[in-house]
Amino acid sequence: MEEIFPSFSGENLNKERKTIPDHYTEKNLIVIIAFQRWHQRLVDSSIDSLEQMGISDTHYILEVPVIEKTTWFRKIRLDTIMRAGIRDSDVRARTITLYTNKANFTDKFSIGNEDSIHWFVVDHISHQILLRGEGLISPEDISGIKSRSKS
């Protein structure tokens, strides 16, 4: 039975409201979900590897920091700090912050822990999860992404 990627909405760092996966219709997606601030180096390394292997030509690459729902003021402060640290408009566009109940989110996505990043390869038409993993995206994972996305 196919597993469908649940839809959710957030705002990217360019202040645009996006719904994943619904707003991404031209090519498959790789959605990298991070829960802790220290996960950023895993996200950055994974994206660097994906880009070096040309995956950004065939897939949208999105990073989704998931943060426990908080006050409006704290949300504005965190978003401002993230925007200040990221000058590149393309990186800002692909970074979609989600303020939500983390326990509900992890249940919805069958994520057993927040100890590392979790990533999903999603078909842009059916929203079927083609592949999923935890931790740094390795060269072997990238080979799997390439082969699975051709099916």
C-alpha positions as CSV (number, residue, x, y, z in Angstrom):
1,M,0.0,0.0,0.0
2,E,1.4,3.4,-0.9
3,E,2.1,5.9,1.8
4,I,0.9,9.4,0.9
5,F,2.9,12.4,2.1
6,P,0.6,14.5,4.4
7,S,0.0,18.1,3.3
8,F,1.0,21.0,5.6
9,S,1.5,24.7,5.3
10,G,4.2,27.1,6.5
11,E,5.9,30.3,5.5
12,N,9.2,30.4,3.8
13,L,11.9,32.9,4.7
14,N,10.8,35.1,1.9
15,K,7.5,35.5,3.8
16,E,5.5,33.4,1.2
17,R,2.9,30.9,2.4
18,K,3.5,27.5,0.9
19,T,1.7,24.2,1.2
20,I,3.9,21.1,0.9
21,P,3.6,19.2,-1.4
22,D,0.7,21.0,-3.2
23,H,2.6,24.1,-4.3
24,Y,5.3,22.0,-6.0
25,T,3.9,20.4,-9.1
26,E,6.6,20.4,-11.8
27,K,9.0,17.9,-10.3
28,N,9.4,15.5,-7.4
29,L,10.4,16.8,-4.0
30,I,12.9,16.1,-1.4
31,V,11.7,17.3,1.9
32,I,14.3,17.5,4.7
33,I,12.8,17.9,8.2
34,A,14.8,19.2,11.1
35,F,13.8,19.5,14.7
36,Q,16.9,20.8,16.5
37,R,19.1,23.8,15.8
38,W,22.2,21.5,15.6
39,H,20.5,19.6,12.8
40,Q,21.3,22.5,10.4
41,R,24.8,21.1,9.6
42,L,23.2,17.8,8.6
43,V,20.7,19.6,6.5
44,D,23.4,21.8,4.8
45,S,25.7,18.8,4.2
46,S,22.7,16.8,2.7
47,I,21.7,19.6,0.4
48,D,25.3,20.2,-0.7
49,S,25.6,16.5,-1.6
50,L,22.2,16.5,-3.4
51,E,23.2,19.6,-5.4
52,Q,26.7,18.3,-6.2
53,M,25.0,15.2,-7.7
54,G,22.6,17.3,-9.8
55,I,19.5,16.3,-7.9
56,S,18.3,19.9,-7.7
57,D,17.8,19.7,-11.6
58,T,15.3,16.9,-11.2
59,H,13.8,17.6,-7.7
60,Y,12.7,20.5,-5.6
61,I,14.8,20.4,-2.4
62,L,13.0,21.8,0.6
63,E,14.2,22.2,4.2
64,V,11.5,22.3,6.9
65,P,12.5,23.4,10.4
66,V,9.7,22.1,12.7
67,I,9.4,24.3,15.8
68,E,6.9,23.8,18.7
69,K,4.0,26.3,18.3
70,T,4.9,29.5,20.2
71,T,3.8,33.1,20.6
72,W,3.5,35.4,17.7
73,F,6.4,37.5,19.1
74,R,8.8,34.6,19.4
75,K,7.8,33.4,15.9
76,I,8.6,36.8,14.4
77,R,11.9,36.9,16.4
78,L,13.0,33.4,15.2
79,D,12.0,34.1,11.6
80,T,14.0,37.4,11.7
81,I,17.1,35.7,13.1
82,M,16.9,32.9,10.4
83,R,16.4,35.5,7.6
84,A,19.3,37.6,8.9
85,G,21.5,34.5,8.7
86,I,20.5,33.5,5.2
87,R,21.1,36.2,2.5
88,D,20.4,33.9,-0.6
89,S,16.9,34.4,-1.8
90,D,16.8,30.8,-3.3
91,V,17.8,29.3,0.1
92,R,15.2,31.5,1.8
93,A,12.5,30.2,-0.7
94,R,13.3,26.6,0.0
95,T,13.3,27.0,3.8
96,I,9.7,26.6,5.0
97,T,9.4,27.0,8.8
98,L,6.5,25.1,10.4
99,Y,5.3,26.2,13.9
100,T,3.1,23.3,15.1
101,N,2.5,20.7,17.8
102,K,5.6,18.6,17.2
103,A,4.1,15.5,18.8
104,N,1.1,15.6,16.4
105,F,3.5,16.3,13.4
106,T,5.8,13.4,14.2
107,D,2.8,11.0,14.6
108,K,1.3,12.1,11.3
109,F,4.7,11.4,9.5
110,S,5.5,8.2,11.5
111,I,8.7,9.8,12.8
112,G,9.8,7.9,15.9
113,N,12.3,10.5,17.2
114,E,13.7,14.0,16.9
115,D,17.3,12.9,17.3
116,S,18.2,13.5,13.7
117,I,16.9,14.9,10.4
118,H,14.3,12.9,8.5
119,W,13.9,13.2,4.8
120,F,11.3,12.2,2.2
121,V,11.2,11.8,-1.5
122,V,7.7,12.7,-2.7
123,D,6.1,12.2,-6.1
124,H,4.8,15.5,-7.3
125,I,1.7,14.1,-8.9
126,S,0.5,11.4,-6.6
127,H,2.1,12.7,-3.4
128,Q,3.3,9.2,-2.7
129,I,6.4,8.8,-0.6
130,L,8.9,7.2,-2.9
131,L,11.7,6.9,-0.3
132,R,12.3,8.1,3.2
133,G,15.3,8.1,5.5
134,E,16.8,9.5,8.7
135,G,20.1,11.3,9.2
136,L,22.6,12.6,6.7
137,I,21.7,11.8,3.0
138,S,24.6,9.6,1.8
139,P,25.9,8.9,-1.7
140,E,24.1,5.6,-1.5
141,D,20.8,7.4,-0.6
142,I,21.3,9.7,-3.6
143,S,21.7,6.7,-5.9
144,G,18.5,5.3,-4.4
145,I,16.8,8.6,-5.0
146,K,17.9,8.7,-8.6
147,S,16.8,5.1,-9.3
148,R,13.5,5.3,-7.4
149,S,12.5,8.6,-9.1
150,K,13.0,7.1,-12.6
151,S,10.4,4.3,-11.8
